Every structure is written in C-alpha cells, then in structure tokens.
Amino acid sequence: MASINAAEVQVLMDHPKGRGMRVSFYADTSVAQGFAAHWLWHYKSEASRIKQLLADDPQARLAFERNLAVVRDALEAPEASHARGMAVFSDAERGFLRAFALDAPVRPRMVLDEEFFVLPLVEAMLRQQAFLVVLSDTHHARLFAVTPAAERLLGDIDGAVPKRRRASGQRRGKEQGHHIDRHRRDAILHFQKELAAAVEKAWNNGAFR
C-alpha cells in the first residue's frame, strides 16, 4: 500500500492515457456497528451502474470486471481494515495498481475514464500533511505530529530542573538561594538545547507543513 505524497500523485497523473480503461474508486472504509463496511454497498451500487452503461460493449464490460476484481482485492486487504478511507486506482490491462490508506473518510465514488481521477486524492494528501506541534514549559516538553484528523506523540522530554527556592533572611541562606538559581538557569538552558535538538531531529525526519 502506497503512502500519499506528491511523487505518488505524479505517478498517477503520468500514467498513459487514451487507449484502455482506468478505474478510480474512493471508499469510506469505516464500519457501522454490527454491519459490513460502508464501502461494500457503494462498490456494488457503482459497479452495477457502470455495467449497465457498458451493456452494449461486452469487451469493455469484461475489462471493467477485471478492474473491479483488483479494486475489491485491495479493499479487502488487511491494511485497508485499519484505514478510515481508501483510494484505489487500477489499470488491470497494464497490471497497474495503487492503493492509498486515508486517515479520514472520503465521499464514495467510482470513476471510469481514460485517466485516473486524482483530485480527491490531492485534497486528502493536503489534509494528511502534519504540523509539528511542541508543548513546553521550563522543564518538560512533548512533540506531536498533528493532522486535522489525528495526533501522534513523537517525543517526551523531561529536564532535571530544580525548583525555585525562596531566599531566607540569613546570609548563608541567600548564598544557597543564589547558587540554586544559577544551577536552575543552567539546567533550563541545557533542557532548551536538548529540546531544540529534538525539534530539529523530528523536523528532519518528517514531512511537516
């Protein structure tokens, strides 16, 4: 199963056009409690509709049914059961298949054309691009990859920062308080450097907006 990115979308757009048949199917793979996945009803309904349109062209209908089988196999794959939506593109004549798991349901539709229908996939790609979110105070930080549909914890950083101490009225107590404050500032600076390194690493390892 492919991941959605600009390169994969370009592969679909560059796929040979003209002769032959391309099927694009967008499916809502969420499951209603006690019922089959939503995609199955739309799959059967759209397949029946298109078969009627191809009733006078047995060769085209046979090619369409080959694509239907490929699409259904992709939707019934174990990986698809964990997705909230799927986008499947098939050109069975050329042995071409791309299936994408989506993190949000999409409007179900099946498109039969001389080229793949990629617009909803591009929209889904933009929705799935994550933001890098950092929540931090002086001694604790958490890093998240956040999309409109989900969030994922990337890191949890704790710094060994001592608590503030009120200086007492005695000279010895004040000296100890100043020493603790200096140590606290140094610890905060060390924590901030550690946090900056973690942010840089997370940014370089992800494709964030």
C-alpha positions as CSV (number, residue, x, y, z in Angstrom):
1,M,0.0,0.0,0.0
2,A,1.5,3.3,-1.1
3,S,1.8,6.5,1.1
4,I,0.2,9.7,-0.2
5,N,2.9,12.1,-1.4
6,A,3.4,14.3,-4.4
7,A,5.6,11.7,-6.2
8,E,2.9,9.1,-6.0
9,V,0.2,11.5,-7.2
10,Q,2.6,12.4,-10.1
11,V,2.8,8.7,-11.0
12,L,-1.0,8.6,-11.4
13,M,-1.0,11.7,-13.4
14,D,1.8,10.5,-15.7
15,H,0.1,7.1,-16.3
16,P,-0.5,6.5,-20.0
17,K,-3.8,8.0,-21.1
18,G,-6.1,7.2,-24.1
19,R,-6.5,3.6,-25.0
20,G,-7.6,1.3,-22.2
21,M,-9.6,1.6,-19.1
22,R,-8.7,3.2,-15.7
23,V,-10.9,2.8,-12.6
24,S,-10.6,5.2,-9.7
25,F,-12.5,4.2,-6.5
26,Y,-12.8,6.3,-3.3
27,A,-14.2,4.3,-0.4
28,D,-15.4,5.0,3.1
29,T,-13.9,2.1,4.9
30,S,-15.3,2.9,8.4
31,V,-17.7,0.2,9.8
32,A,-21.1,0.7,11.2
33,Q,-21.6,-1.3,14.4
34,G,-22.9,-4.7,13.6
35,F,-22.8,-4.1,9.8
36,A,-20.4,-4.5,6.9
37,A,-18.0,-1.8,5.9
38,H,-19.7,1.2,4.2
39,W,-17.6,0.8,1.1
40,L,-19.2,-2.5,0.1
41,W,-22.6,-1.1,-0.7
42,H,-21.2,1.8,-2.7
43,Y,-18.8,-0.6,-4.5
44,K,-21.7,-2.9,-5.6
45,S,-24.0,0.0,-6.5
46,E,-21.5,1.9,-8.6
47,A,-20.3,-1.3,-10.3
48,S,-23.9,-2.2,-11.2
49,R,-24.5,1.3,-12.6
50,I,-21.3,1.3,-14.8
51,K,-22.0,-2.2,-16.0
52,Q,-25.4,-1.0,-17.3
53,L,-23.6,1.8,-19.2
54,L,-21.3,-0.8,-20.8
55,A,-24.1,-3.3,-21.6
56,D,-23.7,-2.9,-25.4
57,D,-19.9,-3.3,-25.2
58,P,-19.0,-6.8,-23.9
59,Q,-15.2,-6.3,-24.3
60,A,-15.3,-3.1,-22.3
61,R,-17.5,-4.7,-19.7
62,L,-15.1,-7.6,-19.3
63,A,-12.2,-5.2,-18.9
64,F,-14.2,-3.3,-16.3
65,E,-14.9,-6.5,-14.3
66,R,-11.1,-7.3,-14.3
67,N,-10.5,-3.9,-12.7
68,L,-13.3,-4.4,-10.3
69,A,-11.7,-7.6,-9.0
70,V,-8.4,-5.9,-8.5
71,V,-10.1,-3.0,-6.6
72,R,-12.0,-5.3,-4.4
73,D,-8.9,-7.3,-3.5
74,A,-7.2,-4.0,-2.4
75,L,-10.1,-3.0,-0.3
76,E,-10.2,-6.4,1.4
77,A,-6.5,-6.4,2.2
78,P,-5.6,-6.4,5.9
79,E,-4.0,-3.0,5.7
80,A,-7.3,-1.4,4.5
81,S,-9.2,-2.6,7.6
82,H,-7.2,0.0,9.7
83,A,-7.9,2.9,7.4
84,R,-10.8,5.3,7.6
85,G,-10.9,5.8,3.9
86,M,-9.3,4.3,0.8
87,A,-8.4,5.5,-2.7
88,V,-7.7,2.7,-5.2
89,F,-6.5,3.1,-8.9
90,S,-6.5,0.2,-11.3
91,D,-5.4,-0.3,-14.9
92,A,-5.7,-4.1,-15.0
93,E,-4.7,-4.3,-18.7
94,R,-1.3,-2.9,-17.8
95,G,-1.0,-4.6,-14.4
96,F,-1.1,-1.2,-12.6
97,L,-2.5,-0.8,-9.1
98,R,-2.1,1.9,-6.5
99,A,-4.0,1.8,-3.2
100,F,-3.8,4.6,-0.5
101,A,-5.0,4.4,3.1
102,L,-6.6,7.7,4.2
103,D,-6.9,9.0,7.8
104,A,-10.4,10.4,7.1
105,P,-13.5,9.1,5.3
106,V,-14.0,10.4,1.7
107,R,-17.1,10.8,-0.4
108,P,-17.6,7.3,-2.0
109,R,-17.3,7.4,-5.8
110,M,-16.2,5.2,-8.7
111,V,-14.9,6.8,-11.9
112,L,-14.3,5.0,-15.1
113,D,-12.2,7.1,-17.6
114,E,-9.2,7.2,-19.8
115,E,-7.2,8.7,-17.0
116,F,-7.2,8.4,-13.2
117,F,-9.4,10.8,-11.2
118,V,-6.9,12.2,-8.7
119,L,-8.5,15.4,-7.3
120,P,-9.9,13.9,-4.1
121,L,-6.6,12.2,-3.5
122,V,-4.7,15.5,-3.8
123,E,-7.2,17.0,-1.3
124,A,-6.7,14.1,1.1
125,M,-2.9,14.5,0.8
126,L,-3.1,18.1,1.8
127,R,-5.4,17.2,4.8
128,Q,-3.0,14.5,5.9
129,Q,0.1,16.7,5.9
130,A,1.0,17.1,9.5
131,F,2.1,20.0,11.6
132,L,4.9,19.7,14.1
133,V,3.5,20.9,17.5
134,V,5.6,21.5,20.5
135,L,4.2,22.0,24.0
136,S,6.8,23.1,26.6
137,D,7.5,24.8,29.9
138,T,10.8,25.2,31.6
139,H,11.4,21.5,32.3
140,H,9.0,19.3,30.3
141,A,8.1,19.2,26.6
142,R,6.1,17.0,24.3
143,L,6.3,16.8,20.5
144,F,3.4,15.9,18.3
145,A,2.7,15.2,14.7
146,V,-0.8,16.7,14.2
147,T,-3.3,16.5,11.3
148,P,-6.9,17.6,11.2
149,A,-7.9,14.1,12.0
150,A,-5.4,12.7,14.4
151,E,-2.3,13.4,16.6
152,R,0.7,11.2,17.2
153,L,3.2,11.7,20.1
154,L,6.8,11.9,18.8
155,G,8.7,12.6,21.9
156,D,8.5,13.3,25.6
157,I,11.4,15.3,27.2
158,D,12.0,15.9,30.9
159,G,14.7,18.2,32.2
160,A,16.3,17.9,35.6
161,V,15.5,21.5,36.6
162,P,15.4,22.2,40.4
163,K,12.5,24.1,41.9
164,R,12.8,27.8,42.8
165,R,13.8,28.4,46.4
166,R,12.9,31.4,48.4
167,A,15.9,33.1,49.9
168,S,15.9,33.3,53.6
169,G,16.9,36.3,55.6
170,Q,20.2,34.8,56.6
171,R,23.4,35.4,54.5
172,R,24.1,31.7,54.2
173,G,20.5,31.1,53.1
174,K,20.8,33.8,50.4
175,E,24.0,32.4,49.1
176,Q,22.5,29.0,48.8
177,G,19.5,30.5,47.1
178,H,21.7,32.3,44.5
179,H,23.6,29.1,43.9
180,I,20.4,27.2,43.3
181,D,19.1,29.9,41.0
182,R,22.3,29.7,38.9
183,H,22.1,25.9,38.8
184,R,18.4,26.2,37.8
185,R,19.2,28.6,35.0
186,D,22.0,26.3,33.7
187,A,19.6,23.3,33.9
188,I,16.9,25.2,31.9
189,L,19.4,26.2,29.3
190,H,20.5,22.6,29.0
191,F,16.9,21.5,28.7
192,Q,16.2,24.1,26.0
193,K,19.2,22.9,24.0
194,E,18.0,19.3,24.3
195,L,14.5,20.4,23.2
196,A,15.9,22.3,20.2
197,A,17.9,19.2,19.1
198,A,14.7,17.1,19.4
199,V,12.7,19.5,17.3
200,E,15.4,19.6,14.6
201,K,15.5,15.8,14.5
202,A,11.7,15.5,14.3
203,W,11.5,18.1,11.6
204,N,14.2,16.5,9.5
205,N,12.6,13.0,9.9
206,G,9.1,14.1,8.9
207,A,7.3,15.9,6.1
208,F,5.7,18.7,8.1
209,R,3.8,21.7,6.9
